[in-house]
Amino acid sequence: MRFKGAFMTLSLLAWLAPHGTAATPSGNVEPEFRRAFELEDPDQKTELYQKIADREPDSAYGHFAKGWLAEVRQDTNDAVEEYTAALKIKPAFAEAFYMRGVLLYNQGFIEEAGGDLLRALDLNPRLAEAHNALGVILDQENRFEEAVHEYQKAITLRSRFAMAHYNLGVAYAHQGRDDLALQAFEKAVRIKPKLAVGYYNIGRIYYDRGELDQSAAAFTKAIEANPKMAIAHFGLAVVAEEADRKAEAIKHYQDYLDLAGDQPAPEVDQAIERLKALLGSFI
């Protein structure tokens, strides 16, 4: 059975953790805002934003901080409202436009999200995260060359931006430029070794090339990075079946189905069909 799954993309929320240069806030909260915005550790970021929200709940930075805290508790609507409140106080707040744009995109408001991201870049052209997010929207609209351009801008601004390298790989893969896609995915996982989807997409490229051993190695790394990544087990099952390792294929199809649960996916039906066929061959 040939593996026909698509290359894996990610929701923008998956990398909603800014590291760029903040806009030019004023007032005594500026140093803490800058530190919080640039932090990579989500717990430290949340702690600092909580202090800002407690100290200045009604300032633009207080509303921004409360927006982040709402995201932490997965209250997307409240987060959008807080970023909007921040923008009413400080209309030139590029980071608030960026954060709101990402949330609007994930709510399905694509046009509004694009407007926010473009506004963020008008205000701060060096905001790498906004270039990356805009690239995702363009990629989803099949405007791959434009998406590549935005990802490359993000990488130029921040060379170790793992998600921009990853997204660049997805855009190249959508264009059929597999050599460039592989380079981008490999760069992403070097920067972020726990990026399971990066290993998964590397496995897909090697599988499509017929390099089954390297494909299996990449799918295995994906599972090591994220043991609950069901689709990587599916990939290993297909590779094992093509290599005539039936027992191994059965195990990975079973692991895939256990992890996938009731989620709707074409691979579920395929896994059930192949598992029945393989089990029948042992009877």
C-alpha positions in Angstrom: 0.0 0.0 0.0 1.4 3.4 -0.9 1.4 6.1 1.7 -0.7 8.9 0.3 -0.9 11.2 3.4 -0.3 15.0 3.0 2.6 16.9 4.4 1.8 18.0 7.9 1.1 21.6 8.5 0.5 23.3 11.9 -2.0 25.7 13.4 -0.5 29.1 13.9 -1.2 28.7 17.6 1.4 25.9 17.7 4.2 28.5 17.6 2.5 31.5 19.2 5.6 32.4 21.3 7.2 35.7 20.1 10.9 36.3 20.3 11.2 39.4 18.1 12.0 43.0 18.9 9.1 44.7 20.7 7.4 47.9 19.6 8.4 51.0 21.4 6.3 51.0 24.6 6.7 53.8 27.0 6.4 54.0 30.8 7.9 52.0 33.6 6.4 48.7 32.4 8.6 48.8 29.3 11.5 46.7 30.5 9.2 43.9 31.8 7.1 43.9 28.7 10.3 43.6 26.5 11.6 40.7 28.7 8.2 38.9 28.6 7.7 39.3 24.9 11.2 38.0 24.1 11.2 35.0 26.5 11.0 31.5 25.0 10.0 29.7 28.1 6.2 29.8 28.4 6.1 29.5 32.2 8.5 32.5 32.6 6.6 34.4 30.0 3.3 33.8 31.8 4.8 34.8 35.2 6.0 38.1 33.8 2.8 38.9 32.0 0.8 38.1 35.2 2.9 40.8 37.0 2.2 43.3 34.2 -1.5 42.5 34.3 -1.6 42.9 38.1 0.3 46.2 38.1 -1.3 48.0 35.1 -4.5 46.1 34.2 -5.9 49.1 32.2 -2.8 50.1 30.2 -2.1 48.8 26.7 0.5 46.5 28.1 -1.8 45.3 30.8 -4.4 44.4 28.2 -1.7 42.7 26.1 -0.6 40.7 29.1 -4.2 39.7 29.9 -4.5 38.6 26.3 -1.6 36.2 26.7 -3.0 34.9 30.0 -6.3 34.3 28.3 -4.5 32.2 25.6 -2.9 30.2 28.3 -6.3 29.2 29.7 -7.5 28.7 26.1 -10.0 31.4 26.2 -9.5 32.7 22.6 -12.4 35.1 22.5 -11.3 36.8 25.7 -7.7 37.0 24.3 -8.9 38.7 21.1 -10.9 41.2 23.2 -7.8 42.0 25.3 -5.6 42.6 22.3 -8.3 44.8 20.8 -8.5 46.8 24.0 -4.7 47.2 23.9 -4.9 48.5 20.3 -7.6 51.0 21.3 -5.2 52.5 23.8 -2.1 52.2 21.6 -3.1 52.1 17.9 0.5 51.5 16.7 1.1 48.4 18.9 2.5 46.0 16.2 2.8 43.0 18.5 -0.9 43.3 19.5 -1.9 43.3 15.8 0.3 40.2 15.3 -1.1 38.3 18.2 -4.7 39.2 17.4 -4.1 38.3 13.7 -2.9 34.8 14.7 -5.9 34.2 16.9 -8.3 35.5 14.2 -6.7 33.2 11.7 -7.3 30.2 13.9 -10.9 31.2 14.4 -11.4 31.2 10.6 -11.4 34.9 10.0 -8.8 34.8 7.3 -9.3 38.2 5.7 -9.3 40.0 9.1 -6.2 38.0 10.2 -4.3 39.0 7.1 -5.2 42.7 7.6 -3.8 42.5 11.2 -0.6 40.9 10.1 0.0 43.4 7.3 -0.7 46.2 9.8 1.8 44.7 12.2 4.4 44.6 9.5 3.7 48.2 8.4 4.4 49.2 12.0 7.4 46.9 12.6 8.8 45.4 9.4 11.4 43.5 11.5 8.7 41.4 13.3 9.8 38.0 12.1 6.8 36.2 13.7 4.4 38.3 11.6 6.3 37.4 8.4 6.1 33.8 9.3 2.4 34.0 10.2 1.6 35.8 6.9 3.5 33.1 5.1 1.2 30.5 6.6 -1.9 32.3 5.3 -0.4 32.6 1.8 0.6 28.9 1.8 -3.0 28.0 2.7 -4.2 30.0 -0.2 -1.8 28.1 -2.5 0.3 31.3 -3.0 3.5 29.3 -2.5 6.0 31.7 -3.9 4.7 34.5 -1.8 4.7 32.3 1.2 8.3 31.3 0.6 9.2 35.0 0.3 7.7 35.7 3.7 9.4 32.7 5.4 12.7 33.8 4.0 12.2 37.3 5.4 11.5 35.8 8.8 14.6 33.7 8.6 16.7 36.6 7.5 15.5 38.5 10.5 16.1 35.6 12.9 18.2 32.8 11.5 17.3 30.3 14.2 13.6 30.6 13.8 12.7 26.9 13.7 9.1 27.3 12.7 9.9 29.6 9.8 12.4 26.9 8.5 9.7 24.3 9.0 7.0 26.3 7.2 9.5 27.0 4.4 9.9 23.3 4.0 6.1 22.8 3.8 5.8 25.5 1.1 8.6 23.9 -0.9 7.0 20.5 -0.5 3.7 21.9 -1.8 5.6 23.1 -4.9 7.2 19.6 -5.4 10.7 21.0 -4.6 11.6 18.1 -2.3 15.3 18.7 -2.1 14.8 22.3 -0.8 12.0 21.0 1.5 14.2 18.4 3.0 17.0 21.0 3.7 14.4 23.2 5.4 13.0 20.5 7.5 16.4 19.2 8.5 17.4 22.8 9.5 14.2 23.1 11.6 14.9 19.9 13.6 18.5 20.8 14.2 17.3 24.0 15.8 14.4 22.4 17.6 15.2 18.7 18.1 11.8 18.0 19.7 9.9 19.2 16.5 8.2 15.9 15.8 6.3 17.1 12.7 9.7 18.1 11.2 10.9 14.5 11.4 7.6 13.2 10.2 7.8 15.3 7.0 11.4 14.2 6.5 10.1 10.7 6.7 7.5 11.5 4.0 10.1 12.8 1.6 12.4 9.8 2.0 9.3 7.5 1.6 8.3 9.2 -1.6 11.9 8.7 -2.9 11.7 5.0 -2.0 14.4 5.3 0.6 12.6 3.2 3.2 15.4 2.8 5.8 15.8 6.6 6.1 12.1 7.1 6.1 11.7 4.7 9.0 14.5 6.3 10.9 12.8 9.7 10.5 9.4 8.4 11.6 11.0 6.8 14.6 12.6 10.1 15.6 9.2 11.7 15.3 7.8 9.2 17.8 10.8 9.7 20.1 10.1 13.5 20.0 6.3 12.9 20.5 5.3 9.4 21.6 1.6 10.3 21.0 2.1 11.1 17.3 -0.2 8.6 15.7 0.5 9.4 12.1 4.2 8.5 12.5 3.2 5.0 13.6 1.1 4.8 10.4 4.1 5.8 8.4 6.2 3.1 10.1 3.5 0.5 9.4 3.4 1.3 5.7 7.2 1.2 5.5 7.3 -2.1 7.3 4.6 -3.6 5.1 6.4 -2.6 2.0 9.6 -4.2 3.4 7.6 -7.4 4.0 8.0 -7.1 7.8 4.4 -8.1 8.6 4.6 -8.4 12.3 6.2 -5.0 12.6 3.6 -3.5 10.3 0.8 -5.1 12.4 2.2 -3.6 15.6 2.4 -0.1 14.2 -1.0 -0.2 12.6 -2.4 -1.2 16.0 -0.4 1.6 17.7 -1.7 4.0 15.2 -5.3 3.0 15.8 -4.9 3.1 19.6 -3.5 6.6 19.4 -5.8 7.9 16.7 -8.9 6.9 18.6 -12.1 8.2 17.0 -10.5 11.1 15.1 -11.8 11.4 11.5 -8.9 10.6 9.1 -8.6 8.7 5.9 -5.6 6.8 7.4 -8.0 5.2 10.0 -9.9 3.3 7.4 -6.7 2.4 5.6 -5.2 1.1 8.8 -8.2 -1.0 9.7 -8.3 -2.4 6.2 -4.6 -3.2 6.1 -4.6 -4.7 9.6 -7.4 -7.1 8.7 -5.5 -8.1 5.6 -2.3 -8.7 7.5 -3.9 -10.6 10.4 -5.7 -12.7 7.8 -2.3 -13.6 6.3 -1.2 -15.1 9.6 -4.3 -17.4 9.9 
